[in-house]
Amino acid sequence: MFKRPRKPKELAEQPEIPEGRWIKCPACKHLLYRGQLERTLWVCPFCGLHFRIPAETYARILLDEEPPPEKTDFSLVSADPLGFPEYREKLARAQKRTGLRDAAMVYAGHLEGLPVVLFTTDFRVLAGSMGSVVGEVFVRAARRAIHERKPFLALTASGGGARMQEGILALMQMAKTTVAVRELDEAGIPYINILTDPTMGGVMASFASLGDILIAEPGALLGFAGPRVIQQTIRQKLPRGFQRAEFLLEHGMVDLVVPRHRLKATLKNLLELVWEGG
Ligand SMILES: [Zn+2]
């Protein structure tokens, strides 16, 4: 068993791993050495807090090194269809900081020797929110999995949900990605969600909760509206751990809560159970 991580509110405002050789765990306040955290896959060895990590790091954790995974974002770039104030600037800053065009990236690689297609969202680009590009990349990745007859994995870190700067075009991606999940289903391709902290809003309400199997990382915040919004709306105190992965597991909303160091082995076991290949 893993320890249930405690998570302070302020972590919601701390999207990335801080710079420097020594990092203070925001949950238990222990001082951690960066090299040690890299070895524990960015999980605090004292309290089990799963730090938010870039999608690329997840790809390295989940996929085999050899043969090297093929990586694509289909060269798609978000337009600014509504002329939303500061959208272009925000996106440009995120692109410069991360080297990504948008929040989605697809890896075609192997998981313990088994060919898979892995779709990811990266929290560092506008909180991993889904605009027209993220939706389109998801659909193309799913169709690739169908065409090549490979299991399809979607790993999400999308605190932003549907991207408000693209308005209705972002909301439309919910329907579009849902149709792609249906296509996977009809083609008999296994589809597994890996929900990491946080996966919220229109992403959680569409493709991220439609997998055949839903796996969550310990302590991940998962849901539609955030707990603060719900609390203010219903004017009732929410139960402890509300919308955290373990709470959702107890209530049947996710199938498994799996610590990061066991994700790859768990996916391998599940795929062996549901997929005979080809
Ligand atoms: Zn800690």
Residues whose N, C-alpha, C, O or C-beta is under 5 A from the ligand:
A	BS01	ZN	C25 A27 C28 K29 C44 F46 C47 G48 L49
